[in-house]
Amino acid sequence: MHCILFYKYHPLTDERTLLETYRLATENLCIALNLKGRILIGLSNNGEGINGTLAGAKEDLDAYVDCMLGRDCSSNNKADDTDRYRRRSDAVKAFRQKSKHFFDGLNVPELLLDSPNDFKWSSHSPDADSKNDHADNEQWFPDLNIKIVKEIISTGGVLSNISTTETSVGYLTPREWHEEIKSLVEKKKQAKGNGPHDEDVDTVLIDVRNHKECQIGSFLPGISIDPHTKTFAQLPKWVKDNAQNGVKATPGNDVNAATAAPSSLLSNKRILLYCTGGIRCEKASAYVRQMVPQNKGIYHLKGGIHKYLEEFGSEESQFVGKNFVFDRRGALNANECGIDPTNNDNSNNNATAIVGTCIYCTNPYDTFSPENVCTVCREPVLVCGQCKLDVVEKQSCFGPEFHCEDHFHLRSCYFTNLNGFSVEELKKQLEELHCHLEPLLALKKKGKQKRKSLRKQINKVESFLKSLLENGQNKHSSLAATACRHCGSPSCDKKCWGFHGGHKCLLNKIKTGSDANTDCSDPPKNKKRTRTPSNQRPGKQRKREKDLSEIEALQLCQTPSQYRSSTGLKCPPPVIRVLSSSVKGRWCGQSLRNVLTTEFGLQHDRLDQLLATGLVHLNGTQPCGAGLDTTLQNGDVLSRIVHWHEPPIAVPAKISVTKHLVSQLFEETSPEDSLIYCIDKPATIPIYPCGPFYANSLLSMVEAQEGLPPKSLLPCHRLDRCTSGVLLCTNTSSAASLVQRKDVKKLYVARVKGKFPTNPSEVPNTNIPECVSIGWHDNVIEVSAPISVQLEDSASDDMLKRFVSPDGKPSISRFRTLSYDPCSDLSLITACPISGRGHQLRLHLQLLGCPIHNDVEYGGFMDQEKKKQQLEMSINAMLDMTTKNLHCLRQESVSPEEAESAIKMCSCCSDGSDGVKLSFKDCQLLGAGQAIDLHAARYCIDSDEDKATFVTELPNWAATASNEGLKWLN
């Protein structure tokens, strides 16, 4: 039995459907060669590649190696059975043909490894000690799994922007690495002889593997730095924390206490990095180069520990202990690396040394067992045989449970299986859990995940305790069978641990009541996933409480008549707000300066002043060190203190609202107080708070007008800001779900440019894409066109513009002419969206050559003089409100000094009309496309026109439309 590890960073493609052809070809090749294992193929056109581990017969692995080197099957394979050789040869040729075709289509070089040395071999000798867990024909992988991933070594997206040109830099061959390590040992000895400090040693040796891997083997234990990470995604934070001058490397910063230093750990040093097979070092070294520009060279071991042990397994190896591997073997000794293990001996003491220690007794121990995993986080735990027996004896009534280093303090209060504990023991557990939770409450975001785990366990213990007390029991009468700590199966064969174990399949079998040991190749059917409703999740509830507190403090829930001028424009006074945003995926890796200018539109010349006055915070504090050049990472929270101005809206003194009892409209049951609010929405007003609108949002004004609590109305459908007409809302989530499940009819009235077609001959034949079809029936024109969304912001209120594309989603609309006015060259029509694509009526009317009047986004026209007047009125309204309200309301978290600084930095206040124009778009200032001639006239639910039809008054421009003309089109 042999195994190979390999990887290569290489340009592929970021189109999943296209990459699937390459994945399928790779899968067919491995199946034909009878190989098992894992291969990850990166979904990227410049930053990823392939990463794999395969196990099988040596001849089959040789054929795969030949294939990935661009060669035909090796001639020495011909000594094998002719049919077997032909099978391998045909599989390789078929893959090579498909691979060449795939990469020719991408116009990039074919993915081939550079040399046979890029494959790391390991094997099991038939003469090996039978006590080995992987003896004689043991299957190291249960199956073959080849999948497309965003990253071939996961970093949570933090290192996804590193290109393939940055990774293949700084290689040290195993021989060069060996000499470097020997030199470092000598320097350390000399430094130790000169005194207790070793500042003269300018070389830093870093193990970029996870902590569990470092526990059982490393180069030069005590000198090599273990960053104490559980996943590779945590390494960039460790590098960042230790890259800057003045940052103390302490255990709190995830640096081994033995290597702590009072200043920057990495700056002005020669940095050596190593990992299992080399793949993590490539990205890690590239990232270190970015974060530590002041260095004396950054290098990493080519081929990783595995390749080093192939060359130095029988010599004076500097690697001590075992090399952790990600298959069922768990770890390898030095004599197990290489194609022929019999050539390696055990004369080297380092190869047989035991580095790890039992977490309970601290005696030497270095074997991870599948059943010994942390009951909190499922990380493997080193537990020697005697300590395991002790734990089994103490926990005999409910099965042994172990705790890793990070959760060892919970060993007396955190258990997965609560059966067998008495009421008093459960109460004691609760008390301890609350004691552990209390100090985490002050850590804010840093302790979020720990708080979540403890709260979940507290709820579990409380629920279990309550059931015991209700049943009058002191202890659970029926004890469950001891289950696997990883997959939860009582009959687990302990091979589910690790990414190779297929434990998700085992869990699926358990949930469906099947035997966990049966074939897991077919996923369970009718799998149901229960999840807490989004509005009941703790994060959502905390955000809601925060929003309600802000609305109350800043008085953002206002009636339409408040701050409404004689011109009909409503412009609320400015306030001081704190705007927070979690870092989005596209921001990761960018500097704070770049995000503030490109995403938030802030001026370059004001950024330094904003930072100096404390108006920009990152994770609750002012950015220090790199300042505006700080690199944003996943999980960061960016906050800004701003002087918040809202653009004016055109709104009547009172918005028309009618109420309907849900119980009188539908037969389905709903809460007795469930109401449907039919709102006559004016144009220019967004439904939700969005962009620069908060107090000037429709729901906020209706809630204030009707005496409802803030954030209590739930809209049942959407309506664009620029559109007027029927908007249905409810006051309960159950009523909203009920309405949204029903069949609906919608009827719009629109005023469009030109004479609308009344027969097929009047439809323009030019400029209509081939993917668009137009049909006629009873004077009704039907347009069918696939719609896609523009990926970049358009000019209108951050709205994503739609366009017709063959790859878009299908959409159908129907139209009928009501009248035509030759004087204004405008037609009045009715419209009905059969499908529910955004902006589909507007886009379909543009296709017909009759765009909606005033809809400048989709081909309409707006009078320039009117646009100029409306812009001037809006700007004056904002400036007047600013001068009348010198005292601004502010949130409690904002100090008076910060509020004063925010006002001084406000463009609208300091630069007058120019500042307003710079801060807001024309459409936000009622200057373009904020009110179009499109009105939602009728809305019918469940085809019961007598009970559930909602109507509003028509606007002035549609006053000539008669009720007889407003007929349903669907």
N, C-alpha and C positions, 0 to 999 in steps of 0.2 A: 504494500500500500504506500503510495507516494502523494505528496501534496506540493503545490506551487503557489507562491504569492507573487503578484505582479501589479503594476500600475503604470500609467503614463498620463501626464497632462498634455492634452492635445485639443485643438479646435474641432468642435462638432457642429451642432446646430441647436437653437433654442426653440425649434418647432417640434413639439412632442409627437405629432402624427408622422412627421418625416423621420424622426429618430427611432420610432417604433419599428421601421423596416430593418434597421441595423440591429436592434435588440432581438428581433425575431430570428434574424440570420445567425446571430451569436448563440441563441438558445438552440436552434436546430443543429448547429455544429457540436455543441456540448452533449446534446442528447445522442447524436450519432456516435460520439466517442465514449459514451457511457460515463460521463463525468458528473460529479455532484459538487455543490459548493455555492458560492455567492459571487455575483458580478454586478457592480454598480456602474451605470453609464450616465455621464453627466449631461444635463440639459443646459448647455451653454455653447456659445459660438467662439469663446476665447479663454474661458477660465477653468474648465474642468477637463474630463477625459474618461479614462476607464480605470477601475480598481477591482481586483478580483482575487479570490482564493478558491482553488479547485483541487479536488482529490479524486484519485482513480489509479488505474494500472499505469505503470511507467510508460509503456508503449503508447497508450492513449494520450497521456500528458505530453509525451514527446511530439506526437502529431499536432497537438494544440500549440505547443511552443513553435514548431516549424511554421505553422499557419500564421501566427502573430509576428513572426520574423519575416514574412513574405516569401517563404520557401515551400516547396512541395515536401511531401513526407520523406523523411530521411531514408536513405538506401538501407541502413542497417535494420530498419523495421521489416525488410523483405524476408528476413530469416524467420519471421513469424508466419503463422498460417496465412496462405494466400488470400483467402476470403476476408480475413481480418484486416490485412494490409489494404485490400481493395476498398473495404468499407471506410477505413481511415482516409485513404487517398481521395475517394469520391467526396467525402464530407468536406475535406480541406479545399478541394477544387471548387465545390459549390459555394462555400463561404467566400473564397477569394474573389470569385466572379461577382457575387452580390456586393461585397465590400468595395470593390473597385468602382462598380456602378454607382454606389451610394456616394462615395467621396468625389467622384467625377461630377455628380450633380451638385454637390456643395462647392465645387471649385476650390478644394483644399487638399493638401497631401493626405494620402491614406494613413490611417492609424496603424502604425507598426512599431513594435519595440525595437530599440537600437541594437541590442546584442543579447546573446544567451545569458549574459551576466545580469540582465535585468529581471530574470526569474529567480526567485529564492526557493530552493528545494528543501524539503524535509521528508523523512521516510521512517518507517518502522521495520526494524529487523525481526525476522521470524525467531531469531535466537534470543531476543530480549527477554528480560525477566517477566514471567507470566503475571506478576503482581501489577504490572502497569495497567492503567485503566483503558488504554487504547491497544491492547494486545490483539494479535492475530485477527486480521480481516475486520477489525472494528470499523464501522462506518463513521467517519469523522463528521460527515454532514448527512442529515436525514433526507435531503432532496436537493434539487437544483432550483435556484431562485435568481433570475436575472431581471433587474428592474431599472427603470429610468428615474434618476433622482436629480434634485437641483444642485447638490454638491456631492462629489464622490467621497469626501470626508467632511462630515457635517460640522459647520461652525455657526449655525443659526443665521447665516447670511452675512456675518461680520467680515469674512475674508473672501466673499464671492466676487469682489471687484478686482482681485489679484489675477493678472493675466498669465497665460502660459509662458510668456517671455520673462516674467519675473521669478518663476519657480526654479528653473534649471540654472541656478547661479550658486556658487559657493560649495561645490561638491568636494568632499575628501574621500578618497578610496579607503577601503578597510586598512590597507598598509599605512597610508598617510595618517589615518585616524589613530592607529595603534601608536605611532611615533608621537603624535600630539598628546595622547593620554600619558605616555611614559614621561614626556617632558613636563607635563603638568604635575605629575607626582613628584618629580625631582624639585620643581619650584616650590611646591607646598612643603616639602621636607626642609628645604633651605630656609623658607620663611618662618617655619615653626622653630627652627634652631636659633633664629635671630630674635625671638620674642613672641608674645602672645598674639600679635597682630600680623596680618599677611597682606598689607596694602600694596606691597611690591608685586604681588601676583596679579597680573592684569588679565588673566584668562578666567572666563566664567563657563562652567559646564552645566547645561540645562537639559533635563529629561522632559520632553514635551508630551510624554504619555500620561495617561490617567493615573491617579494615585494607586489604584489596585494593582496596576502593572508594575509600578515602581516598588511596591511592597515586597515582591518576591525576587527581584533582580535588577541590578543597575550597574553602570560604570562607576567605580570608586565611591561606594556608599560613604556618606559623611562629607564628601566633596561635591558630588553631583547634586544639583538642586532639584528638588521635587516640588513643583508649584501647587501640589495638593488639589488637582482638578478632578472632577468626576466625569466631565465630558470635554472634548477638545474645544467646544464652543466657549469654555470658560478661560482658555489660555490667553486670548487677546486682552482681556481685562487685566490679567496678571502682568502681562507685558507692559500695558499702559501704566499701571500703578508703579512699576519699577523702572520705567524708562526716564522719568523726569528727575531732575536734580532736586534734592531736598526731600524726596519721598523716602520715608524709612521703610525698609523691607522687614516686616514683622510677621508673625503668624497670623495676625489679623488681616494682613494684606496677602494672605495665601502663600507666604514664603516659608520654607522650612526654618524653624527657629535656629537650627545649627548654622544656617547660611545668612542670618539676618545681618544687615549692615546699616550704619547710621545715615548713609547718603544713597544716591542713585546706584542701584545694583548693576545696571547695564551700561550706563553712559561711559564712554572712553575706555571700553573693555574689548578684549578679544573674546568673541562669543562662539561657543561650540554647542550645537544642538543635535540630539539623536532621538530616534523613536524605533518602533518595532521593525518596519520595513522600508522607511524613508519617505512615505507619502505625506505624513504630517509635518516632517521637518521642512519639506519644500515650501509649503505655504507659511509655516511658522517663521522660517528664516526671512522670507520675503516681507512679512509683516514687521518683523523686528527691524529690518533695514529702513522701513518707512517711519517707525516710531523712534528709532535710535540713530539719527543721522551722524552723531558723533560717536564713532566706534573705531576699533583697531582691526576690524575684519570680522565677518559673520560667516560661519561655515557649518555644514551639517554632513553627517555620515551617509554616504551614498549606499543605498541598499539596506540601511538600518542595522539594527542589532543582528538580525537574521543573517545578513550577508557577512557581517563581521565574524560571527561564530562559524560560518562555513569555512572561513579561511584560517581562523585562529582557535578553533575548538580544541585542537590537540597541542597548541603551543602555550606560551605564557599569556593567556587571555587576560585582559584587564576587565572583562565583564564578570561580575560576581553574581551567582545565583541562576535563576531560571528566566527564560524569555517567554512572557505571556503571549499566547496566540488566541485568535478568535475562532476556535473550533472546539470540538468535544475533547480534544487532548488537554486543553486548558493552558498548558505551558510546556516548553521544551528545554531539555538540558543541552549543553554544548555538543554532546556526542550524537544528538538526534537531528542536527542541522546538516544539510547537504544531501546529495543524491545517494551516496554510499555511506551509511552510518558506521560501518565496520572499520573505516579508516581513521576514525576519531577515537582517542582513548580518554580515560578518566584520570590521567596522571596529574592534571592541573587541579590544584586545590580550589581555585575560583569556580571551576565548572561544577564542583560537587558541594560548594558551600551553601548553607541555608541562610538566607537573608531575612526572610519574613519571620514574624513572631505571632504566636497565638494572642488574640485580643484579650483573653481572660487571664491567662497565667504568664504571658510574655515569654514563654519558652520558644526556642527556634521551631518554626513550622512554616511551610511554604506551599501547601497544596490546597487549592480552592475546590470545594465539593459542591455539586449542584444544589444539594439540599440546604447548605449553609449560607443563606442570604439574609440580609437585613430585613426585618419585618416591616420597617418604615419605608425604606427607599428601594429595596430589592437589589442592593449592591452586594456582591459576594463578600463573605467575611472569612478570615482565617481563624478556624477553630480546631484545635488539636483533638485527638481522639478522646483523651481523658476528660478534657473540659466539656466535650460534647456529651459524654456520659453523665457528667455532673449536672449539666443543664437539663438533660432528659429526665434525670431523677427528680430535680426540683419542679419541673413542669410536666410531670408524668400524666396529670389528669387532663391536659389539653394539648399536648404535643410541644416539642421544643421550638422556641423562637429566639433568634439571635439579633444583635444590634451592632452596626458598624461603628467606626470611630466617631463619625459625626453625630450619631444617635445613641451612643453608649450611655449618655446621661439619662436616657429614657428607658433603660432596661428594666426598671421596676414599675413602670406605669403605662407603657405603650405596648399593647398586644393585639394581634389580629383576631385571634380566637379568644373570646371572653368566656366560653364555657368552662366550668370548673372553678371560677372565682366566686367567692362568697360576697354577700352584700357589703360587709365591712371592707373587704379587699377592694371592691369596686369604688367605694367612697374614698378610700385612700388614694387610689389611682387618680380619681377626679381632682383631689386636692393637689397632688403633685403636678398634674397636667396644667392646672390653673397657675401654679407657681412658675412653671416654665414659660407659660404664655405671657405673663405680666411684663417681664422686661422687654419682650419683643414688640410690645405695643408702641414703644417710643422710637422704634427703628424705621417707621414709615415704610417706604417702598423696599428698603433693603431686607426687611424681615417678612415680606409679604407671603412668600411660599411657606416659610416655617409656621407662620400664624395660621395659614390655611390648613396645613396638616394637623396642627394641634387642635384647632377648632373642630375639624372633621372627627378626630378621635374623641374629643370631649362629647360631641353630639352622639356618637356611637355608644359610648359608655353610659351616658345619661339615658338613652333610649333602652339599652339593655337592662339597666338598673330599674327603670320604671316598670318594665315588663315583669321583672322578678317580684317587685313589691306589689304590683296589682294581682299577681297570682299567689301571693302569700308564700313565696319560696325564698329560701336563703341562698340557694345555689341551683343552677340549672340541672334539672333531673337527667336529661339525656345528653350524653357527651358525644360530640361529633368525632368521626374518625380523623386521625392525624392526616392533614393535607399537606401537599407540597407548598413550601413557602413562596414559590414563584408563580406557578400556574393555578394553584388551588385545588388540584385533583387529588383525591385520596388514593387513587391507583396509579399515580404518576411514576414512571420508571426513572425519574431524576435526570432525564436527558433534555428537559425543556429549557434549561438555563442558557442564556446567551443569545446573540442574534442569530445563531445557527440552529436554535432549538425548535423553531416553529411553535412557540408557546401560545400564540394567538389562536392557532387552530385548536389546541388542547382546550383553551378557555371556551371557544365556541362550542366544542363538543359537550363540555360540562354544562353550559347554559341551556343547551337543547336536550339534555338528559341522555346523551349518547355515551358509549364507552370511550373513555379518554385514550385507550390504547388502540382504538380502531384507526383505520386509515384516515388521515386528515387532509387528503388531497382535495376533497370537495368541500367548499365552504357551506356552512349551515344555511338553510333556507328560512325565510320569514324571520330573520333576526330582527328583534326590536331593541331599540336603544332609548332608554328613558333618560331624560335630561331636565334639569330644573328650568322652567320658563325664564327667558332672558330678563324679564322685569322683576324676577324674584331672586336673581343671583346677587350675592353680596356687593360685587363691584357696581352693578347697575343701581342698587338701592343707595349706595353711598353717593354715587353721582347725582341721583335724583335729590337726595337731601342737600347736597351742595348747591344744586341749581335752585332749589326752593329758597335756601338761605340767601343766595345772591339776589333773587327776584325781590325778596322782601326788603333787603338792605338797600337796594338801588331803586326800588319802586318801579320795576320794569313791567308790571302788569297794569296797563292803563286802558281806560275806555277810549273809544274812537274820538270823542269830543275833547279829551284832554290834550292840551297843546296844539289844538287845531285852529288855524288862522282863518280870517275871513275869505282867503283865496281857496279854501278847501284843502290846504296842505297841512298835514300833521307832522310836526318835527319835535321830538322829545329833547329835553336838555341833555348835554353831555354828562357822563359819569366816569368814575375811575374804576376800571375792571382789571382783573388778572386773567389773562388768556393762557390756558395750558394745552399742550398738545403732545401726545406720545410720538416718539420718533417713528416715522413711516419707513417702510422698507427701502424706498428710493433715496431716503436721506442717509442711510447707514453708510459710513465711510466718508461722507462729505464733511467739510469744516462747518463750524457754527456760522462763520461769516457768510459762506456761500448760501446756506439755507435761509438765513435772515434776509438776504437780498433777492434771491430767486423765488423763494416760496412765499415770503411775506411782503415783498416789495419795498423793503426799507432802503433808505439812501445810504450809500457807502460812507459819505462824510459824517454821518451821525452815529454810526455803529459804535465807535470807541467811546463817544459821550454817553450813549445808552448803557454801555457796560459799566462805565465809571460811576454813573449815578444809581446803579443798582436796579435798573429797569428790566434787565434780562437775567433770568435764572436758569440754571441747568440742574435738574434733580433737586430743586429746592434751595440751592446755594448759588452764589455768583461764581461763574467760571474763573478758575485761577490757573496759574501756570501758563498754558498755551493760550488762554483767553479766547479770542474770537477764532483762533486757529485750532481750537479743540475739535477732535474728530468725534462725530456723533456715532453712537452705537445703539444696537437694538436694546430696547428697554428704557432708554433715556427719556426724560420728560422735560420739554422746553417750555418755559413760562415767560410771559411778557406783561409788564404793568403798562397800561395804555390809557390815554384820555379818549374815551369811547364816544364818538359822534355817530348818530344814525341819520342816513339820508331821509328826506321827507317822502311821504306817500300821499296820494290823492284818495281821500276817504270821506264818506258822508258822516254826519254827526252821529247817526245811529245805523248800525248794520242790521239788515233785515234777517231775523232768525225765527223759525217756527219749530215747535217741538212735537214729537210724535211718540207715543208709548210703543215700545217694541212688542209688547204682549198683544196689542190690538192689530198689529200688522202681520205677525207670523204665528203659526201654530206651535213652533218649537218653544220650549221653556227657556226663560232667561230671568235674571233678577228682576224683582217687581219694579225697582226704580230705574230700570234700563230705558233710556230715551234715545231717540234719533233726533239730532239737531240739523235741520235743513237751513244752511247759511247761504245767503245771496252774496257771494264773494265779489268785491270790486276788483278791477284790474289794478295793477301796480303793487299789490300786496302779496308777499310770500305767505304760504300756509304756516310753515314752521319758522322758528328763529334760525336764520342762516346768513352766511356772509356778514354784511354790516347791519343786518336787521335783527332786532330782538324785541324791543317794546313795540315796534312797528310790524309785528307779524300778526296774521289774522287770528290764530287761536288765542294768543295772549289778549288781544282786544276783546274778542267775544267772551272769554272767560271773565274779564273784568266787567263787561257790560251786563252779563247775565248773573253776576254774583257767584260764579263758580270758583273753586280753588284753582290756583295756578297748576298747569300741566295736568288737568283732569280730562280734557277733551281728546278723543282719539279719532283721527280722520279715517274714513273707510276707503277712500280712494285719493288719487292725486289730481292736482289741477295746477298748471303752470302759473307763475307769478303774473305773467302778462295776460292771462285769460280770466274772464269773469264768468259768473253763473253759479249753478248748483254745486254745493259742497256738502257732503253728508258726514257728520261726526256722531260719535256716541260717547257716553260717559262710563261705559264698562267694556272691558276687553272681551267678555263673552258675547256681547251684542255686536261688537266690531267683527269678531270672527264669524258670527252668524250672517251678517250682511255680506261679508266678503266671499262666503261659500255659495251665495245665491247667484242665479243667472240674472244678468242685468241688460237693460237697454239704455242707450245714451243717444241723445239728439242734441246737436249743436246748431247754432245759427252763426253764419259768417258773412262778412262783406269782403268781396275779393275784387281784384283789379281786372278790368276788361269785361267783355261779354262771355259769360260762362257757357260752355258747350251745351246745346240742347239736343244734339243728335251726333252720331259717330263721325260724320263728315267734318264737323267743326273742331274735332280734337287735333291739335298740332301733331304732325308726324316727325318733326325734327327734334333733336336733342333728347329723345326718350330712349333710355338704355334698353338693350335687348332683354334684360331680365325683368322688365316691367310689362305687365299685361293690363289691358283696358277692355272692359266689357260693358254691355248695355242691357237694361231690362226695365220696361215700363217707365221710360224717361229717367231712369236712375243710372248713373254712371258708376261703375265699380273699378277701383284701381288696386292692383296687387303689385307690391314691390318689396323686395328684401331690403332691410334697413340695418346699417352698421353705425357705430358710434365713433366719432372723431376722437383720437387719443389725446389731443392737445386742446387747451382751453380756447374757446372762441371769444369773440369780442363782447358777448352779451352776458354779463352777470355771472362769469365763471361757468356758464352753461356749456355742456358738451354737445356740440352740434352733430346732428344726424345726417347721413348721406346714403344714397342708394348704392348697394354693392351686391354682386352675385353671391358673396359669402355671408351676407347679412341674414337677419332673422325675418321670417315672412310677416307681412302686414297687409291688411285689406281694409279699405275705406270705401264708403258709398256717399254719393252727392246727388242733390236734386236742385234745379234752379227754381227760385221763387219769383224774382223780378230783376229787371235791368234798367239802370238809369243812364241814358246816353249822355246827359249833361256832365255828370261826374265820371262817366265811364267806369261805374262800379256795379257789380252784381250782388244780389242778396241770395244766399243759398242755404240749404240745410245740409248737415254732414253727420255721418255716423261712423265711428271707428268699430269695425268688426273685431279686430284684434286690439291689443293693448300696448302697442309700442309707443315710446315717448316721442312726441312731436310728429306723429305720423300724419295727422290731418294737415299740418302746416307744410310738411315735405311733399305730400301727394298733390296738394293744390299748386305748389310751385312747379311740379312736374307737368301739370296740365296747362302751364302758362298763365295761371290765375292766382298769384300769391295773395295772401291775406293783406288787407289794407293795414298799413303801419307796421307790418312784420318785416323789419329791415334785416332780420337774421336769415329769412328765407325768401328773399327777392322782393319784398314789399317796399313801398315808398313812404317817406315821411316828409312833410313840408319843412324846409330848412328854417324858415322864419319862425314857425311854431316851435321847432326844436330849440332855437336860440332863446325864445321867450321862456320856455319851460326850464331850461338850464339856468337862466338868470334868476327866475323866481325861486328855484330850489336852493341855489347858492346863497341868495339873500336870506332865505328862511333859516338856513343853518347858521349864518353869521349873526343874525339877530338873536337867535336862541343862545348863542355862545356869549354875547355881550350882556344878555339879561340874567344869566346864571353864572356869576363869578364864583359862587360857592358850590362845589361839586360833591355829590354823594360818593362815597367810596366803600369798598369792602373792608371788613374788619382787619384782614391780614395786611392791608396796605397802610403804612405809616404816613403821617402828614407830610413828612419830608419827601417820601417817594411820590405822593400825590402831586406835590408842588413841582417836582422834577418832571413828572409825566406831562403836566400842563405846559411847562416850558419847552419840552421836546415835541409838542404836538404841532404838526404842520398846519392843521386847520386854524389853530389859534395864532400861530406866529406868522404865517404867510398869507392870511386872508383868503381871497377868492382863488389865488393861484394854488394855495395849499389844499383847498377843497378839491379843485380839479385834479391835483396830483394824487390825492388820496382815494378818489372814487371815480368809477367809470361813468360815461355819459348815461348809460342805461340805468344806473343806480340813482342818477340825478334827474330822472324823468326826461332824459334828452334823446333817447333812441330805443324803441322797441319794448318799452316798459308796459305799454297798454296797446294790445292789438284788437282788431274787430273780430273776435272769436268769443262766443258766449255759450256756456253749457245751459241749454234751455230746459231740458227735461231729463229725468233719471227715473227709470222704472226697475223695480226689483222683483224677480221671480215671476214675471209675466202676468202679474195680477194688477191690472191697471186701476181697478177701483180702490184698492187698499194701499198700494205701495208705489204710487207715482208722485214724484216731487217736481215742482215747477217753480220758477222765479219770474219776475217781471223782466221783459225784454229791455235792453238799453235803447237809448234814443235813436241810434243809427239803424236799429232793427225794428223800429216802431211800426213800419208798414206791413210787417209780416202778420198774417191772419192765423187764427187757431186752426182753420181748415188746412192751411198750408203746412203746418207743423205735424206732418205724419211720420210715424216710425218708418225707418228704412231697413229694419231687421226684425 
